[in-house]
Amino acid sequence: DVTEIEEKEAQAKHEEQIIKEQELSNLLHEKRYLKALGLAISLDRPHTVLMVVKAILKEPEGRKRLEENIVRLRKDQKEAVLAFLVTWNTNSRNCHEAQAVLETLLKHEAPDNLLQFSGIKSAVESLLPYT
């Protein structure tokens, strides 16, 4: 009977999730946005990533700080953010943040690098009608 083992594994995953949520909250409170972005992306939380982007943009010189943080993300994290911003861009409340992130990606990534992103074709097709 492996039921008890599975329950313990599920409990451990749940506890780990709670710890990461608390860490994310602490990072946002401490304004450590790069780590907060990375953690929210790893948790696959598009809405939380959006909240981090909004918090960065509210800072003095927010655009500059957003650029600094987005540029320092790994390629896989940038791909995830690109996928998230496609959804954000369809909502008028979030389109400005999506456009700010998209602008940063387009300014700081070479076209050849962008073509290597997974899902770039569908992302561009989805962005065109709303951009």
N, CA, C and O atoms as a printed pandas DataFrame, in Angstrom:
     atom_number atom_name residue_name chain_id  residue_number  x_coord  y_coord  z_coord
0              1         N          ASP        A               1    0.844   -1.188    0.000
1              2        CA          ASP        A               1    0.000    0.000    0.000
2              3         C          ASP        A               1    0.890    1.254    0.000
3              4         O          ASP        A               1    1.645    1.486    0.944
4              5         N          VAL        A               2    0.796    2.029   -1.034
5              6        CA          VAL        A               2    1.621    3.229   -1.169
6              7         C          VAL        A               2    0.825    4.512   -0.898
7              8         O          VAL        A               2    1.324    5.609   -1.146
8              9         N          THR        A               3   -0.375    4.387   -0.404
9             10        CA          THR        A               3   -1.234    5.544   -0.158
10            11         C          THR        A               3   -0.580    6.516    0.818
11            12         O          THR        A               3   -0.597    7.728    0.604
12            13         N          GLU        A               4   -0.014    5.984    1.872
13            14        CA          GLU        A               4    0.608    6.836    2.887
14            15         C          GLU        A               4    1.799    7.594    2.295
15            16         O          GLU        A               4    1.982    8.777    2.584
16            17         N          ILE        A               5    2.598    6.933    1.483
17            18        CA          ILE        A               5    3.757    7.575    0.847
18            19         C          ILE        A               5    3.294    8.692   -0.079
19            20         O          ILE        A               5    3.863    9.784   -0.074
20            21         N          GLU        A               6    2.263    8.420   -0.874
21            22        CA          GLU        A               6    1.728    9.433   -1.790
22            23         C          GLU        A               6    1.169   10.623   -1.032
23            24         O          GLU        A               6    1.345   11.764   -1.461
24            25         N          GLU        A               7    0.497   10.380    0.088
25            26        CA          GLU        A               7   -0.039   11.470    0.905
26            27         C          GLU        A               7    1.088   12.329    1.469
27            28         O          GLU        A               7    0.992   13.556    1.501
28            29         N          LYS        A               8    2.161   11.668    1.915
29            30        CA          LYS        A               8    3.305   12.414    2.454
30            31         C          LYS        A               8    3.959   13.252    1.361
31            32         O          LYS        A               8    4.353   14.391    1.610
32            33         N          GLU        A               9    4.080   12.701    0.149
33            34        CA          GLU        A               9    4.661   13.454   -0.971
34            35         C          GLU        A               9    3.783   14.643   -1.329
35            36         O          GLU        A               9    4.293   15.734   -1.585
36            37         N          ALA        A              10    2.476   14.446   -1.350
37            38        CA          ALA        A              10    1.546   15.543   -1.645
38            39         C          ALA        A              10    1.634   16.618   -0.571
39            40         O          ALA        A              10    1.609   17.809   -0.879
40            41         N          GLN        A              11    1.736   16.205    0.684
41            42        CA          GLN        A              11    1.865   17.159    1.794
42            43         C          GLN        A              11    3.179   17.936    1.668
43            44         O          GLN        A              11    3.204   19.146    1.896
44            45         N          ALA        A              12    4.264   17.255    1.307
45            46        CA          ALA        A              12    5.558   17.920    1.152
46            47         C          ALA        A              12    5.513   18.935    0.011
47            48         O          ALA        A              12    6.054   20.034    0.137
48            49         N          LYS        A              13    4.869   18.571   -1.107
49            50        CA          LYS        A              13    4.735   19.502   -2.230
50            51         C          LYS        A              13    3.915   20.722   -1.827
51            52         O          LYS        A              13    4.245   21.852   -2.189
52            53         N          HIS        A              14    2.860   20.485   -1.086
53            54        CA          HIS        A              14    2.001   21.589   -0.630
54            55         C          HIS        A              14    2.783   22.525    0.293
55            56         O          HIS        A              14    2.690   23.746    0.164
56            57         N          GLU        A              15    3.544   21.961    1.211
57            58        CA          GLU        A              15    4.353   22.768    2.118
58            59         C          GLU        A              15    5.406   23.562    1.357
59            60         O          GLU        A              15    5.648   24.730    1.661
60            61         N          GLU        A              16    6.034   22.931    0.369
61            62        CA          GLU        A              16    7.037   23.621   -0.455
62            63         C          GLU        A              16    6.395   24.785   -1.212
63            64         O          GLU        A              16    6.986   25.858   -1.332
64            65         N          GLN        A              17    5.190   24.566   -1.717
65            66        CA          GLN        A              17    4.453   25.618   -2.432
66            67         C          GLN        A              17    4.179   26.801   -1.506
67            68         O          GLN        A              17    4.346   27.954   -1.903
68            69         N          ILE        A              18    3.764   26.522   -0.287
69            70        CA          ILE        A              18    3.482   27.581    0.683
70            71         C          ILE        A              18    4.751   28.364    1.002
71            72         O          ILE        A              18    4.716   29.590    1.114
72            73         N          ILE        A              19    5.858   27.664    1.148
73            74        CA          ILE        A              19    7.134   28.321    1.441
74            75         C          ILE        A              19    7.529   29.237    0.284
75            76         O          ILE        A              19    7.979   30.361    0.506
76            77         N          LYS        A              20    7.359   28.754   -0.961
77            78        CA          LYS        A              20    7.698   29.579   -2.119
78            79         C          LYS        A              20    6.778   30.789   -2.220
79            80         O          LYS        A              20    7.224   31.873   -2.595
80            81         N          GLU        A              21    5.509   30.619   -1.893
81            82        CA          GLU        A              21    4.564   31.748   -1.907
82            83         C          GLU        A              21    5.000   32.808   -0.893
83            84         O          GLU        A              21    4.969   34.004   -1.185
84            85         N          GLN        A              22    5.402   32.369    0.283
85            86        CA          GLN        A              22    5.851   33.304    1.312
86            87         C          GLN        A              22    7.132   34.001    0.888
87            88         O          GLN        A              22    7.294   35.202    1.103
88            89         N          GLU        A              23    8.037   33.246    0.286
89            90        CA          GLU        A              23    9.286   33.834   -0.204
90            91         C          GLU        A              23    9.001   34.890   -1.269
91            92         O          GLU        A              23    9.621   35.954   -1.280
92            93         N          LEU        A              24    8.062   34.593   -2.160
93            94        CA          LEU        A              24    7.671   35.540   -3.198
94            95         C          LEU        A              24    7.104   36.810   -2.583
95            96         O          LEU        A              24    7.440   37.915   -3.008
96            97         N          SER        A              25    6.263   36.653   -1.605
97            98        CA          SER        A              25    5.688   37.810   -0.908
98            99         C          SER        A              25    6.789   38.645   -0.250
99           100         O          SER        A              25    6.764   39.874   -0.321
100          101         N          ASN        A              26    7.745   37.984    0.383
101          102        CA          ASN        A              26    8.861   38.691    1.016
102          103         C          ASN        A              26    9.712   39.432   -0.011
103          104         O          ASN        A              26   10.119   40.570    0.224
104          105         N          LEU        A              27    9.981   38.791   -1.149
105          106        CA          LEU        A              27   10.789   39.428   -2.193
106          107         C          LEU        A              27   10.098   40.678   -2.726
107          108         O          LEU        A              27   10.749   41.696   -2.962
108          109         N          LEU        A              28    8.801   40.604   -2.913
109          110        CA          LEU        A              28    8.052   41.780   -3.386
110          111         C          LEU        A              28    8.096   42.893   -2.349
111          112         O          LEU        A              28    8.279   44.061   -2.693
112          113         N          HIS        A              29    7.928   42.533   -1.086
113          114        CA          HIS        A              29    7.969   43.527   -0.013
114          115         C          HIS        A              29    9.341   44.198    0.075
115          116         O          HIS        A              29    9.440   45.394    0.350
116          117         N          GLU        A              30   10.396   43.417   -0.159
117          118        CA          GLU        A              30   11.760   43.938   -0.108
118          119         C          GLU        A              30   12.183   44.589   -1.426
119          120         O          GLU        A              30   13.298   45.097   -1.540
120          121         N          LYS        A              31   11.297   44.572   -2.414
121          122        CA          LYS        A              31   11.544   45.153   -3.733
122          123         C          LYS        A              31   12.734   44.507   -4.438
123          124         O          LYS        A              31   13.510   45.179   -5.117
124          125         N          ARG        A              32   12.863   43.209   -4.266
125          126        CA          ARG        A              32   13.889   42.430   -4.964
126          127         C          ARG        A              32   13.205   41.786   -6.160
127          128         O          ARG        A              32   12.876   40.599   -6.161
128          129         N          TYR        A              33   13.006   42.613   -7.173
129          130        CA          TYR        A              33   12.137   42.250   -8.282
130          131         C          TYR        A              33   12.697   41.156   -9.181
131          132         O          TYR        A              33   11.930   40.335   -9.685
132          133         N          LEU        A              34   13.996   41.119   -9.396
133          134        CA          LEU        A              34   14.556   40.097  -10.275
134          135         C          LEU        A              34   14.287   38.703   -9.717
135          136         O          LEU        A              34   13.836   37.814  -10.440
136          137         N          LYS        A              35   14.564   38.520   -8.439
137          138        CA          LYS        A              35   14.309   37.220   -7.818
138          139         C          LYS        A              35   12.812   36.927   -7.781
139          140         O          LYS        A              35   12.393   35.785   -7.971
140          141         N          ALA        A              36   12.007   37.961   -7.535
141          142        CA          ALA        A              36   10.551   37.777   -7.511
142          143         C          ALA        A              36   10.049   37.350   -8.889
143          144         O          ALA        A              36    9.201   36.463   -8.995
144          145         N          LEU        A              37   10.570   37.978   -9.941
145          146        CA          LEU        A              37   10.183   37.591  -11.298
146          147         C          LEU        A              37   10.556   36.133  -11.568
147          148         O          LEU        A              37    9.742   35.355  -12.065
148          149         N          GLY        A              38   11.777   35.781  -11.238
149          150        CA          GLY        A              38   12.242   34.413  -11.464
150          151         C          GLY        A              38   11.404   33.390  -10.723
151          152         O          GLY        A              38   11.065   32.343  -11.275
152          153         N          LEU        A              39   11.067   33.684   -9.473
153          154        CA          LEU        A              39   10.277   32.756   -8.675
154          155         C          LEU        A              39    8.851   32.652   -9.208
155          156         O          LEU        A              39    8.306   31.552   -9.294
156          157         N          ALA        A              40    8.245   33.771   -9.563
157          158        CA          ALA        A              40    6.876   33.755  -10.108
158          159         C          ALA        A              40    6.833   32.999  -11.431
159          160         O          ALA        A              40    5.870   32.285  -11.709
160          161         N          ILE        A              41    7.871   33.154  -12.245
161          162        CA          ILE        A              41    7.929   32.422  -13.510
162          163         C          ILE        A              41    8.078   30.935  -13.244
163          164         O          ILE        A              41    7.414   30.120  -13.885
164          165         N          SER        A              42    8.944   30.571  -12.304
165          166        CA          SER        A              42    9.144   29.150  -12.009
166          167         C          SER        A              42    7.889   28.513  -11.414
167          168         O          SER        A              42    7.662   27.315  -11.580
168          169         N          LEU        A              43    7.077   29.311  -10.725
169          170        CA          LEU        A              43    5.817   28.803  -10.182
170          171         C          LEU        A              43    4.714   28.795  -11.236
171          172         O          LEU        A              43    3.599   28.344  -10.975
172          173         N          ASP        A              44    5.034   29.297  -12.430
173          174        CA          ASP        A              44    4.076   29.391  -13.538
174          175         C          ASP        A              44    2.850   30.196  -13.122
175          176         O          ASP        A              44    1.715   29.727  -13.206
176          177         N          ARG        A              45    3.112   31.418  -12.671
177          178        CA          ARG        A              45    2.070   32.321  -12.202
178          179         C          ARG        A              45    2.039   33.588  -13.048
179          180         O          ARG        A              45    2.648   34.587  -12.663
180          181         N          PRO        A              46    1.352   33.580  -14.187
181          182        CA          PRO        A              46    1.320   34.763  -15.050
182          183         C          PRO        A              46    0.787   36.005  -14.348
183          184         O          PRO        A              46    1.296   37.106  -14.557
184          185         N          HIS        A              47   -0.236   35.829  -13.515
185          186        CA          HIS        A              47   -0.809   36.990  -12.832
186          187         C          HIS        A              47    0.189   37.589  -11.839
187          188         O          HIS        A              47    0.279   38.809  -11.702
188          189         N          THR        A              48    0.925   36.739  -11.158
189          190        CA          THR        A              48    1.930   37.224  -10.209
190          191         C          THR        A              48    3.064   37.927  -10.943
191          192         O          THR        A              48    3.568   38.950  -10.479
192          193         N          VAL        A              49    3.463   37.387  -12.079
193          194        CA          VAL        A              49    4.492   38.045  -12.891
194          195         C          VAL        A              49    3.990   39.434  -13.308
195          196         O          VAL        A              49    4.741   40.409  -13.276
196          197         N          LEU        A              50    2.724   39.508  -13.697
197          198        CA          LEU        A              50    2.125   40.796  -14.067
198          199         C          LEU        A              50    2.150   41.764  -12.889
199          200         O          LEU        A              50    2.447   42.945  -13.069
200          201         N          MET        A              51    1.846   41.288  -11.705
201          202        CA          MET        A              51    1.866   42.149  -10.516
202          203         C          MET        A              51    3.287   42.658  -10.234
203          204         O          MET        A              51    3.467   43.804   -9.821
204          205         N          VAL        A              52    4.282   41.811  -10.457
205          206        CA          VAL        A              52    5.680   42.226  -10.272
206          207         C          VAL        A              52    6.026   43.299  -11.298
207          208         O          VAL        A              52    6.659   44.299  -10.961
208          209         N          VAL        A              53    5.613   43.097  -12.549
209          210        CA          VAL        A              53    5.877   44.084  -13.601
210          211         C          VAL        A              53    5.202   45.411  -13.255
211          212         O          VAL        A              53    5.804   46.473  -13.415
212          213         N          LYS        A              54    3.969   45.356  -12.787
213          214        CA          LYS        A              54    3.259   46.586  -12.395
214          215         C          LYS        A              54    3.974   47.281  -11.242
215          216         O          LYS        A              54    4.091   48.506  -11.233
216          217         N          ALA        A              55    4.452   46.508  -10.272
217          218        CA          ALA        A              55    5.173   47.090   -9.135
218          219         C          ALA        A              55    6.461   47.767   -9.599
219          220         O          ALA        A              55    6.812   48.841   -9.111
220          221         N          ILE        A              56    7.154   47.146  -10.531
221          222        CA          ILE        A              56    8.391   47.740  -11.054
222          223         C          ILE        A              56    8.070   49.052  -11.763
223          224         O          ILE        A              56    8.767   50.048  -11.576
224          225         N          LEU        A              57    7.022   49.053  -12.572
225          226        CA          LEU        A              57    6.682   50.256  -13.345
226          227         C          LEU        A              57    6.205   51.405  -12.460
227          228         O          LEU        A              57    6.263   52.562  -12.877
228          229         N          LYS        A              58    5.737   51.110  -11.250
229          230        CA          LYS        A              58    5.311   52.166  -10.325
230          231         C          LYS        A              58    6.499   52.845   -9.652
231          232         O          LYS        A              58    6.370   53.945   -9.113
232          233         N          GLU        A              59    7.644   52.192   -9.686
233          234        CA          GLU        A              59    8.859   52.744   -9.080
234          235         C          GLU        A              59    9.321   53.966   -9.863
235          236         O          GLU        A              59    8.995   54.109  -11.041
236          237         N          PRO        A              60   10.093   54.862   -9.204
237          238        CA          PRO        A              60   10.725   55.928   -9.985
238          239         C          PRO        A              60   11.636   55.296  -11.035
239          240         O          PRO        A              60   12.352   54.335  -10.754
240          241         N          GLU        A              61   11.600   55.838  -12.230
241          242        CA          GLU        A              61   12.342   55.280  -13.364
242          243         C          GLU        A              61   11.971   53.812  -13.580
243          244         O          GLU        A              61   12.840   52.959  -13.761
244          245         N          GLY        A              62   10.681   53.538  -13.557
245          246        CA          GLY        A              62   10.174   52.173  -13.661
246          247         C          GLY        A              62   10.535   51.482  -14.959
247          248         O          GLY        A              62   10.883   50.301  -14.960
248          249         N          ARG        A              63   10.454   52.216  -16.078
249          250        CA          ARG        A              63   10.787   51.602  -17.375
250          251         C          ARG        A              63   12.225   51.117  -17.388
251          252         O          ARG        A              63   12.523   50.019  -17.858
252          253         N          LYS        A              64   13.111   51.952  -16.865
253          254        CA          LYS        A              64   14.531   51.594  -16.833
254          255         C          LYS        A              64   14.744   50.362  -15.951
255          256         O          LYS        A              64   15.492   49.452  -16.310
256          257         N          ARG        A              65   14.087   50.345  -14.809
257          258        CA          ARG        A              65   14.224   49.205  -13.889
258          259         C          ARG        A              65   13.629   47.934  -14.489
259          260         O          ARG        A              65   14.154   46.838  -14.293
260          261         N          LEU        A              66   12.522   48.093  -15.226
261          262        CA          LEU        A              66   11.925   46.940  -15.885
262          263         C          LEU        A              66   12.901   46.364  -16.905
263          264         O          LEU        A              66   13.103   45.151  -16.970
264          265         N          GLU        A              67   13.501   47.241  -17.696
265          266        CA          GLU        A              67   14.491   46.786  -18.678
266          267         C          GLU        A              67   15.627   46.036  -18.001
267          268         O          GLU        A              67   16.029   44.963  -18.452
268          269         N          GLU        A              68   16.144   46.609  -16.912
269          270        CA          GLU        A              68   17.260   45.978  -16.207
270          271         C          GLU        A              68   16.898   44.574  -15.737
271          272         O          GLU        A              68   17.719   43.659  -15.810
272          273         N          ASN        A              69   15.674   44.403  -15.258
273          274        CA          ASN        A              69   15.253   43.103  -14.743
274          275         C          ASN        A              69   14.955   42.108  -15.861
275          276         O          ASN        A              69   15.339   40.942  -15.766
276          277         N          ILE        A              70   14.284   42.549  -16.907
277          278        CA          ILE        A              70   13.935   41.646  -18.006
278          279         C          ILE        A              70   15.193   41.169  -18.730
279          280         O          ILE        A              70   15.297   39.995  -19.084
280          281         N          VAL        A              71   16.134   42.060  -18.946
281          282        CA          VAL        A              71   17.372   41.713  -19.663
282          283         C          VAL        A              71   18.152   40.635  -18.903
283          284         O          VAL        A              71   18.824   39.809  -19.522
284          285         N          ARG        A              72   18.071   40.636  -17.590
285          286        CA          ARG        A              72   18.852   39.695  -16.788
286          287         C          ARG        A              72   18.201   38.317  -16.649
287          288         O          ARG        A              72   18.791   37.412  -16.059
288          289         N          LEU        A              73   17.001   38.153  -17.182
289          290        CA          LEU        A              73   16.348   36.849  -17.120
290          291         C          LEU        A              73   17.023   35.865  -18.077
291          292         O          LEU        A              73   17.616   36.265  -19.078
292          293         N          ARG        A              74   16.924   34.588  -17.757
293          294        CA          ARG        A              74   17.437   33.546  -18.645
294          295         C          ARG        A              74   16.517   33.420  -19.856
295          296         O          ARG        A              74   15.393   33.923  -19.851
296          297         N          LYS        A              75   17.004   32.744  -20.889
297          298        CA          LYS        A              75   16.222   32.593  -22.127
298          299         C          LYS        A              75   14.888   31.905  -21.855
299          300         O          LYS        A              75   13.854   32.349  -22.355
300          301         N          ASP        A              76   14.896   30.840  -21.077
301          302        CA          ASP        A              76   13.647   30.123  -20.797
302          303         C          ASP        A              76   12.658   30.997  -20.024
303          304         O          ASP        A              76   11.446   30.886  -20.211
304          305         N          GLN        A              77   13.179   31.863  -19.160
305          306        CA          GLN        A              77   12.313   32.773  -18.421
306          307         C          GLN        A              77   11.727   33.840  -19.351
307          308         O          GLN        A              77   10.565   34.223  -19.219
308          309         N          LYS        A              78   12.549   34.313  -20.292
309          310        CA          LYS        A              78   12.048   35.292  -21.263
310          311         C          LYS        A              78   10.964   34.677  -22.135
311          312         O          LYS        A              78    9.982   35.339  -22.472
312          313         N          GLU        A              79   11.143   33.401  -22.503
313          314        CA          GLU        A              79   10.125   32.711  -23.289
314          315         C          GLU        A              79    8.810   32.627  -22.518
315          316         O          GLU        A              79    7.734   32.821  -23.085
316          317         N          ALA        A              80    8.907   32.337  -21.229
317          318        CA          ALA        A              80    7.706   32.253  -20.395
318          319         C          ALA        A              80    7.024   33.616  -20.296
319          320         O          ALA        A              80    5.801   33.713  -20.398
320          321         N          VAL        A              81    7.818   34.666  -20.097
321          322        CA          VAL        A              81    7.260   36.017  -20.005
322          323         C          VAL        A              81    6.593   36.398  -21.321
323          324         O          VAL        A              81    5.535   37.029  -21.320
324          325         N          LEU        A              82    7.195   36.026  -22.430
325          326        CA          LEU        A              82    6.593   36.300  -23.736
326          327         C          LEU        A              82    5.233   35.608  -23.853
327          328         O          LEU        A              82    4.271   36.204  -24.338
328          329         N          ALA        A              83    5.156   34.372  -23.416
329          330        CA          ALA        A              83    3.876   33.651  -23.450
330          331         C          ALA        A              83    2.851   34.330  -22.549
331          332         O          ALA        A              83    1.677   34.427  -22.905
332          333         N          PHE        A              84    3.291   34.801  -21.381
333          334        CA          PHE        A              84    2.382   35.483  -20.464
334          335         C          PHE        A              84    1.876   36.793  -21.063
335          336         O          PHE        A              84    0.688   37.105  -20.982
336          337         N          LEU        A              85    2.785   37.553  -21.663
337          338        CA          LEU        A              85    2.384   38.878  -22.141
338          339         C          LEU        A              85    1.426   38.815  -23.321
339          340         O          LEU        A              85    0.688   39.768  -23.573
340          341         N          VAL        A              86    1.431   37.711  -24.037
341          342        CA          VAL        A              86    0.450   37.537  -25.111
342          343         C          VAL        A              86   -0.965   37.590  -24.517
343          344         O          VAL        A              86   -1.860   38.220  -25.081
344          345         N          THR        A              87   -1.149   36.930  -23.389
345          346        CA          THR        A              87   -2.452   36.948  -22.714
346          347         C          THR        A              87   -2.738   38.316  -22.109
347          348         O          THR        A              87   -3.853   38.825  -22.228
348          349         N          TRP        A              88   -1.738   38.915  -21.460
349          350        CA          TRP        A              88   -1.947   40.231  -20.842
350          351         C          TRP        A              88   -2.374   41.254  -21.882
351          352         O          TRP        A              88   -3.199   42.124  -21.603
352          353         N          ASN        A              89   -1.815   41.151  -23.079
353          354        CA          ASN        A              89   -2.034   42.146  -24.125
354          355         C          ASN        A              89   -3.486   42.164  -24.611
355          356         O          ASN        A              89   -3.938   43.162  -25.171
356          357         N          THR        A              90   -4.205   41.081  -24.403
357          358        CA          THR        A              90   -5.593   41.026  -24.861
358          359         C          THR        A              90   -6.551   41.771  -23.928
359          360         O          THR        A              90   -7.711   41.985  -24.279
360          361         N          ASN        A              91   -6.085   42.161  -22.764
361          362        CA          ASN        A              91   -6.915   42.869  -21.798
362          363         C          ASN        A              91   -6.455   44.326  -21.719
363          364         O          ASN        A              91   -5.276   44.593  -21.491
364          365         N          SER        A              92   -7.371   45.253  -21.905
365          366        CA          SER        A              92   -6.987   46.671  -21.929
366          367         C          SER        A              92   -6.401   47.146  -20.604
367          368         O          SER        A              92   -5.647   48.119  -20.584
368          369         N          ARG        A              93   -6.726   46.485  -19.502
369          370        CA          ARG        A              93   -6.164   46.879  -18.211
370          371         C          ARG        A              93   -4.685   46.524  -18.088
371          372         O          ARG        A              93   -3.950   47.152  -17.326
372          373         N          ASN        A              94   -4.259   45.522  -18.835
373          374        CA          ASN        A              94   -2.880   45.037  -18.701
374          375         C          ASN        A              94   -2.042   45.248  -19.952
375          376         O          ASN        A              94   -0.868   44.878  -19.978
376          377         N          CYS        A              95   -2.626   45.836  -20.986
377          378        CA          CYS        A              95   -1.911   45.927  -22.257
378          379         C          CYS        A              95   -0.681   46.834  -22.174
379          380         O          CYS        A              95    0.299   46.605  -22.883
380          381         N          HIS        A              96   -0.720   47.857  -21.321
381          382        CA          HIS        A              96    0.433   48.762  -21.223
382          383         C          HIS        A              96    1.647   48.037  -20.636
383          384         O          HIS        A              96    2.774   48.234  -21.089
384          385         N          GLU        A              97    1.411   47.212  -19.641
385          386        CA          GLU        A              97    2.510   46.434  -19.061
386          387         C          GLU        A              97    3.031   45.419  -20.077
387          388         O          GLU        A              97    4.238   45.209  -20.195
388          389         N          ALA        A              98    2.112   44.795  -20.805
389          390        CA          ALA        A              98    2.522   43.827  -21.834
390          391         C          ALA        A              98    3.370   44.507  -22.897
391          392         O          ALA        A              98    4.383   43.963  -23.336
392          393         N          GLN        A              99    2.955   45.694  -23.307
393          394        CA          GLN        A              99    3.703   46.418  -24.328
394          395         C          GLN        A              99    5.074   46.858  -23.811
395          396         O          GLN        A              99    6.045   46.867  -24.567
396          397         N          ALA        A             100    5.160   47.219  -22.534
397          398        CA          ALA        A             100    6.453   47.611  -21.959
398          399         C          ALA        A             100    7.424   46.432  -21.960
399          400         O          ALA        A             100    8.599   46.589  -22.292
400          401         N          VAL        A             101    6.930   45.258  -21.588
401          402        CA          VAL        A             101    7.787   44.068  -21.571
402          403         C          VAL        A             101    8.161   43.679  -22.996
403          404         O          VAL        A             101    9.311   43.335  -23.269
404          405         N          LEU        A             102    7.193   43.733  -23.899
405          406        CA          LEU        A             102    7.457   43.399  -25.302
406          407         C          LEU        A             102    8.495   44.347  -25.891
407          408         O          LEU        A             102    9.407   43.915  -26.594
408          409         N          GLU        A             103    8.357   45.625  -25.607
409          410        CA          GLU        A             103    9.326   46.611  -26.098
410          411         C          GLU        A             103   10.729   46.276  -25.605
411          412         O          GLU        A             103   11.692   46.347  -26.369
412          413         N          THR        A             104   10.842   45.915  -24.344
413          414        CA          THR        A             104   12.143   45.562  -23.776
414          415         C          THR        A             104   12.726   44.342  -24.475
415          416         O          THR        A             104   13.908   44.323  -24.818
416          417         N          LEU        A             105   11.901   43.332  -24.686
417          418        CA          LEU        A             105   12.388   42.128  -25.369
418          419         C          LEU        A             105   12.837   42.449  -26.787
419          420         O          LEU        A             105   13.875   41.966  -27.238
420          421         N          LEU        A             106   12.060   43.259  -27.488
421          422        CA          LEU        A             106   12.412   43.587  -28.870
422          423         C          LEU        A             106   13.664   44.459  -28.958
423          424         O          LEU        A             106   14.440   44.337  -29.906
424          425         N          LYS        A             107   13.860   45.331  -27.982
425          426        CA          LYS        A             107   15.036   46.210  -27.989
426          427         C          LYS        A             107   16.324   45.471  -27.638
427          428         O          LYS        A             107   17.392   45.782  -28.167
428          429         N          HIS        A             108   16.217   44.501  -26.750
429          430        CA          HIS        A             108   17.432   43.900  -26.205
430          431         C          HIS        A             108   17.739   42.493  -26.713
431          432         O          HIS        A             108   18.783   41.930  -26.382
432          433         N          GLU        A             109   16.863   41.936  -27.491
433          434        CA          GLU        A             109   17.121   40.611  -28.067
434          435         C          GLU        A             109   17.317   40.766  -29.565
435          436         O          GLU        A             109   16.536   41.442  -30.234
436          437         N          ALA        A             110   18.348   40.145  -30.084
437          438        CA          ALA        A             110   18.589   40.162  -31.524
438          439         C          ALA        A             110   17.478   39.379  -32.218
439          440         O          ALA        A             110   16.967   38.408  -31.662
440          441         N          PRO        A             111   17.101   39.793  -33.428
441          442        CA          PRO        A             111   16.038   39.058  -34.147
442          443         C          PRO        A             111   16.322   37.562  -34.272
443          444         O          PRO        A             111   15.405   36.748  -34.162
444          445         N          ASP        A             112   17.571   37.199  -34.500
445          446        CA          ASP        A             112   17.912   35.779  -34.601
446          447         C          ASP        A             112   17.643   35.048  -33.286
447          448         O          ASP        A             112   17.188   33.905  -33.285
448          449         N          ASN        A             113   17.930   35.721  -32.159
449          450        CA          ASN        A             113   17.653   35.119  -30.852
450          451         C          ASN        A             113   16.153   34.966  -30.629
451          452         O          ASN        A             113   15.694   33.946  -30.116
452          453         N          LEU        A             114   15.393   35.991  -31.020
453          454        CA          LEU        A             114   13.941   35.924  -30.855
454          455         C          LEU        A             114   13.345   34.777  -31.670
455          456         O          LEU        A             114   12.398   34.123  -31.231
456          457         N          LEU        A             115   13.898   34.540  -32.843
457          458        CA          LEU        A             115   13.399   33.453  -33.684
458          459         C          LEU        A             115   13.646   32.080  -33.049
459          460         O          LEU        A             115   12.983   31.105  -33.402
460          461         N          GLN        A             116   14.584   32.007  -32.128
461          462        CA          GLN        A             116   14.885   30.752  -31.454
462          463         C          GLN        A             116   13.943   30.476  -30.281
463          464         O          GLN        A             116   13.925   29.364  -29.754
464          465         N          PHE        A             117   13.160   31.480  -29.869
465          466        CA          PHE        A             117   12.237   31.307  -28.749
466          467         C          PHE        A             117   11.173   30.280  -29.129
467          468         O          PHE        A             117   10.676   30.274  -30.255
468          469         N          SER        A             118   10.837   29.427  -28.194
469          470        CA          SER        A             118    9.764   28.466  -28.469
470          471         C          SER        A             118    8.433   29.211  -28.471
471          472         O          SER        A             118    8.168   30.025  -27.586
472          473         N          GLY        A             119    7.612   28.931  -29.455
473          474        CA          GLY        A             119    6.304   29.567  -29.548
474          475         C          GLY        A             119    6.311   30.984  -30.077
475          476         O          GLY        A             119    5.312   31.690  -29.941
476          477         N          ILE        A             120    7.410   31.424  -30.678
477          478        CA          ILE        A             120    7.501   32.811  -31.144
478          479         C          ILE        A             120    6.501   33.082  -32.271
479          480         O          ILE        A             120    5.913   34.161  -32.332
480          481         N          LYS        A             121    6.311   32.118  -33.150
481          482        CA          LYS        A             121    5.403   32.328  -34.278
482          483         C          LYS        A             121    3.977   32.564  -33.796
483          484         O          LYS        A             121    3.327   33.519  -34.223
484          485         N          SER        A             122    3.494   31.712  -32.921
485          486        CA          SER        A             122    2.128   31.878  -32.408
486          487         C          SER        A             122    2.008   33.137  -31.553
487          488         O          SER        A             122    0.957   33.778  -31.539
488          489         N          ALA        A             123    3.088   33.497  -30.834
489          490        CA          ALA        A             123    3.064   34.710  -30.022
490          491         C          ALA        A             123    2.911   35.940  -30.908
491          492         O          ALA        A             123    2.118   36.832  -30.608
492          493         N          VAL        A             124    3.669   35.987  -31.994
493          494        CA          VAL        A             124    3.589   37.135  -32.910
494          495         C          VAL        A             124    2.203   37.205  -33.550
495          496         O          VAL        A             124    1.615   38.280  -33.668
496          497         N          GLU        A             125    1.693   36.043  -33.961
497          498        CA          GLU        A             125    0.362   36.009  -34.561
498          499         C          GLU        A             125   -0.712   36.493  -33.577
499          500         O          GLU        A             125   -1.667   37.161  -33.974
500          501         N          SER        A             126   -0.552   36.155  -32.308
501          502        CA          SER        A             126   -1.517   36.576  -31.289
502          503         C          SER        A             126   -1.358   38.049  -30.914
503          504         O          SER        A             126   -2.332   38.714  -30.561
504          505         N          LEU        A             127   -0.135   38.551  -30.993
505          506        CA          LEU        A             127    0.118   39.948  -30.605
506          507         C          LEU        A             127   -0.332   40.932  -31.678
507          508         O          LEU        A             127   -0.786   42.030  -31.355
508          509         N          LEU        A             128   -0.214   40.563  -32.931
509          510        CA          LEU        A             128   -0.499   41.504  -34.027
510          511         C          LEU        A             128   -1.881   42.147  -33.958
511          512         O          LEU        A             128   -1.962   43.366  -34.111
512          513         N          PRO        A             129   -2.964   41.419  -33.739
513          514        CA          PRO        A             129   -4.280   42.061  -33.730
514          515         C          PRO        A             129   -4.459   43.094  -32.609
515          516         O          PRO        A             129   -5.235   44.038  -32.759
516          517         N          TYR        A             130   -3.748   42.922  -31.495
517          518        CA          TYR        A             130   -3.946   43.793  -30.346
518          519         C          TYR        A             130   -2.879   44.873  -30.202
519          520         O          TYR        A             130   -3.031   45.794  -29.399
520          521         N          THR        A             131   -1.814   44.765  -30.967
521          522        CA          THR        A             131   -0.711   45.699  -30.789
522          523         C          THR        A             131   -0.854   46.874  -31.742
523          524         O          THR        A             131   -0.014   47.775  -31.742
